[in-house]
Each structure stands twice: as C-alpha cells, then as structure tokens.
Amino acid sequence: MKESRTIAVEVTSENIDDLFTRCETILGEGLKDEYWRRTHDHDEPDLAKLELFCVLQDPASVRSVQEECGKRIDKLFEQYRDKIDEMPSSRREQYARIGRQGADPRAETIHAPELIEVRKEMPLWNDHLFVNDSGKFGWKANTWEDTVLREEMKDKTFAGWLRNIPKKHWALCVPYGQGQAKPLYPDMLVFRSEGNRIKIDVLDPHDDSRGDAAEKAAGLADFARKHGAAFGRIEMIRIVKGQTQRLRLHQESVRDRVVKVTDLKHLAELYEQHG
C-alpha cells in the first residue's frame, strides 16, 4: 500500500492567476471572478483562487455544482417561462443559450418562425406547415420517408406535417447516447386532428442496420418516457419487404423494452415482437 504525503510547493501570484484562469474553462465566463468577489479574504486574496481551482479538479464536486445549477436554472425558467415566451426571438435565443450550458440537456419550447430557408428540392408536397407561393413544399425524401408520409396522409385525422430539418434552431432535437449526449432529429412531425385538438406525432423512419440505430431508438424511447404526454404518437419506424413496422414508444410496454435495447440484433427482435 502506497503512503500519501504532502509536498509544499512555492508559488507566485502569477502561478496562482494562471490556475485561476483555467477555472473559466469549466465554469464559463465570469463565474470564477464572481466566486472570488464573494468569498476571498482581504488579507489572503489568493487563497480563494487556489481553493476554487482545487475544488474543480474533483469530478464529483464539479458534477455536484452542475446539478445544483441545473436545478436552479430549471426553477427560474419554470418561474419566468411565460415572460420569456413573450420576448422577441433574439432575446429568447439568449435565454435558450443559457439553458443549454448545463451538463444535461433540458427541454425547450419550440417557437416556429414565420419564414424558413430551405434548399430547392423536388417533388412538391401538400399540407406542409411552411409552403412556397404555390402552397407547396419541396422535399426529396428517401424511400422510407416517402412511404411513411404517404401512409400518414391517407389517415382521416391527418391535418398537416413538418419536415424536421436537422440543426435548424426551430427543429425538434432529442438527446441520445451514453455520456456526452448526441443530437437526434426525428424525420418528421405529423399533425392530426382529434376533436377540437391537434395532436403532434413524432415519426422517425430510421435504417435499423446503421451502427447508431440501437442508441437512437433507446434515446427516443427515453424522450417518450419524459415528454410523451406533450405528443400523440412517438415512433421509430423501419420497412421490411414492403411492410412498415413501428416501435410505438408512446406505449409504456413497448417503451420500457426499447429504452433497454443493447445492440442491433436486440433492436431487430423488438421490431419483430412489437412492430
């Protein structure tokens, strides 16, 4: 068993300032200075700088700080949600950037813009949320996307749809994966009329042979568990021999199995059982 020992190292104010500056990469701009202003001793002003640097070298301490800040931010966003929603888009985006700085992704309200910019594509589709001067929307959908959308359009409750274009600031983004979350943009949102209400379905035709398919399915299942009440159907979809198979993640029995999916073979088995 190794013995621990303490070694005293002489440092200069310049050394301490360099260590203190490194704290900003973890805390973000300005927070290290606020910590120093609130906690430093006038007789030993460098002590607070060293203290903060040492605390931030401990991953458990950093995680604890992040979790506490996340709770505080969630509480403030909940308290002022209506006021933030009433702000101009530029101001809302400033608050959105603050919310995205946490260690874990947090839910945001999607505000549809009046106009969107997209590449010119064919063929032209009807009933899209955004249309050109002719009332059409151009989308070169792949075979699976085309098939799924045409099936949805045949339903008597169908009211419209939105292509969920990746990386657009207004797009629905679902976190997935272990550790550092990665973004999943489900292919389309479908609007259905049920009585006096409009239900929003999240549909993602996704090639289940791709290496990320299992992780994405688990991520979408976890999203359905947390936020499913705000949507209608949430489905991961594949097409096999011309037949559409759907993992209905809005159904608890299916969702609880998919969230635990381990690999592509397991995912294929779940499609066979529930699709």
Buried (B, 14 or more C-beta within 10 A) or exposed (E): EEEEEEEEEEEEEEEBEEBBEEBEEBBEEEBBEEBBEEEBEEEEEBEBBBBBBEBBEEEEEBEEBBEEBBEEBBEBBEEEEEEBEEBEEEEBEEBBEEBEEBEEBBEBEEEEEEEBEEEEEEEBBEBBEBBEEEEBBBBEBEEBBBBBBEEBBEEEBBBBBBBBBEEBEEBBBBBBBEEEBBBBBBBBBBBBEEEEEEBBBBBBBBEBEEEBBBBBBBBBBBBBBEEBEEBBBBBBBBBEEEEBBBBBBBBEEBBEBBBEBEEBEBBBEBBEEBB
